[in-house]
Amino acid sequence: MATPTALAGAGPRDALKSVDEILEQLDRLAATELSETDFYAGLAARLSSLGCTSAAIWLINKDGDPEFAWRSRSSEAAGDLHTSYSPAVAAALTSGQPKILDKAPGGNGTSTSAQSIIAPWSATQIIPGALQVWVSEKLSSATLTGYLQVLAAVGELVANFLARQEQRRLRRQSDWHSQLDAFNRSLHETLDLDSLAYRIANDGRVLLGCDRLAVAIRRGSKHKITAVSGADHVHRRSESIDQLQKLCQTIVASGEPLWHGFSTATMPPSNFAPQIQKAVSDYLDISPAVSLAVVPLFAPAAKGAKPAPPVGVLVFEQYDRPFDPALPASVSAIADHCRLALTNAERIAAIPGHRFWLSLANRGWFSRTASRTFLALVALATIAAVLFAVPADVKIKATGELQPKTRHEVFAPRDGVVTAIHVDHASRVKAGEALLEMRSPDLDLEIQRVAGELETARKRLAAAQSERLQTRTTDTEARLRQRRLTAEEEQLSQQVRDLTDCQNMLAKQKSELNVSSPVSGEVITWNVQQQLATRPLRRGDALLTVADVTGPWQLELKIDSRRAGRILAAQAANSKNNEVSFMLATDPGRSLTGTLEQISARLETDPSGDTYLVATVSVPLESLENPTPGASAFARIHCGRGNLAQAWFHDLIDAARLWMPF
């Protein structure tokens, strides 16, 4: 450890460099957020580098007297020095000038150091005080002058650190008071008792920094746990809640709060009554709490009057450490607001139908909002009366297509390809008139095969007949041969007849490849040449559609199965055909009418899986202008009379009935 004399004996540049480094280190320490213990440890290490054997920090207490705020261990070994140095420190603080003491008395009256220097820092600092150091040897006047300057700088750094600490403390205190004000204000924002209890439990736990906060509310003559911080609801049948409620009842009966578990002697242990000790022990047996506080919310009682039962009880728990000594003061800061808020909420909860009256009070019965609400209710009631009182026609929506009533599909008679097409779209044809020609390679091959087999059979038949005629029946062997030839001739004759019939049938099938129109009319298939030319076809493929566009027309509608019930009921109630009004996509804005002729007896299913009924509606030809096959139609099927609600909202009504429980 360097001594002041050694520092003075060093070169001026080296000494200044060493002192500057120490001051820079202390300045960096003072600018950090270290705790006072860590800062003082660093200060002691730097002061020892300056030749100090020990050091102490003096601050002014509440009574205006100087007292130790910190002292190094070496100074602690000297015994209680407060009485010895307090007058000298007070004099230095009063004068603002450093004070040098040549002897430092020890704990037994002996001298511990050659000199002691008391260096007060500037009186302009927030916290007044002084730095005292002890050196092991007496300093010369030259060394002392520089040493005092260094100690003055160190003292200012200590004062800056203490000022920053005080500013942080005040800032934390200000922030906590702001949170406290916000918490107290939030308590009076609701009059719902349960919501208020949960707000106290959750927000109060955060504000006070405890592990758990429970709120018990007065229910008759007992107090029930209503809210627990961090829990959505309270499990009232759990053993811990039951024991906690019993503890609350015991503390309420005692009339005093319970504080159990503190880290310091600021809250001395109370001599609990046996009933309280048992209740606390029973609860702590099942709870992991290390510290426990139960605070009843008593209202201030008049002199000589018996205090009323508390409106609620606050229960604070800490699981891993004792309570902070400042907790009672923090609890008292919120207790009164909690009591007032719970009292108001309890009074409101006692009013029958209080939630309804609160909603009215929040909006104001005669306020503009209430007036608008009243007018809206009157309007809704009027609309409902009109909907259910005014009669109207009930109509069901459906979509479909307009098609000629006489319409035939032409299908491929067998597999093959189209070789010639004699018609095109909109071509007029007569019944039996050729539409197109097909060729079937399989049929041609079959015809050739049958023709070859028929020719072979005929030749064999002729040979058998010739051989039979030439045979003489002179002996037994000749007669047997003649009988065999006769049988063979009969078999070949039957084969020739069968092949001839097959050839005729194939010829008929080939003639059917020349497809003709089944009826007189017009080809309504679009783009016939491009669709059919050289296209391979399979038997049953649709080729053309021929329709009589000059005859009657009809709508082919698809009715959703959810709407079909009303139509079927209307048909059952009315033997006459129902009227259908519709509009065509090719003639928008023009309403047409038709007559419902037929409804399919079973539901059909479309590719999307929805079910529907097929209905046909006859449409007079004279009512149509330039009818187009396949034109989209939007129809409304009349289903009798009802009210406006049924006419406008029948889909909604049916959906509600469908989802109503059986």
Secondary structure, DSSP 8 states (H G I E B T S, - for coil): ---HHHHHHS-HHHHHHHHHHHHHHHHHHHHS---HHHHHHHHHHHHHHTTEEEEEEEEE-TTS-EEEEEE-HHHHTT---HHHHHHHHHHHHHH-S-EEES--B-TTS-B--SEEEEEE--TTSSS-EEEEEEESS---HHHHHHHHHHHHHHHHHHHHHHHHHHHHHHHHHHHHHHHHHHHHHHHTT---HHHHHHHHHHHHHHHHT-SEEEEEEEETTEEEEEEETT-SS--TTSHHHHHHHHHHHHHHHHTS-EEE-BSSTTS------HHHHHHHHHHHHH---SEEEEEE------TTS-----SEEEEEEESSS-B-TTHHHHHHHHHHHHHHHHHHHHHHHTSTTHHHHHHHHHH-TTSHHHHHHHHHHHHHHHHHHHHHHSEEEEEEEEEEEEEESSEEEEE-SSSEEEEEE---TT-EE-TT-EEEEEE-HHHHHHHHHHHHHHHHHHHHHHHHHHHHHH----SHHHHHHHHHHHHHHHHHHHHHHHHHHHHHHHHHHHHHTEEE-SSSEEE--SSHHHHHBT-EE-TT-EEEEEE-TTS-EEEEEEEEHHHHHHHHHHHHH-SS--EEEEEETTSTT--EEEEEEEE-SS-EE-TTS-EEEEEEEEE-GGG-SS--TTEEEEEEEEEEEEEHHHHHHHHHHHHHHHHS--
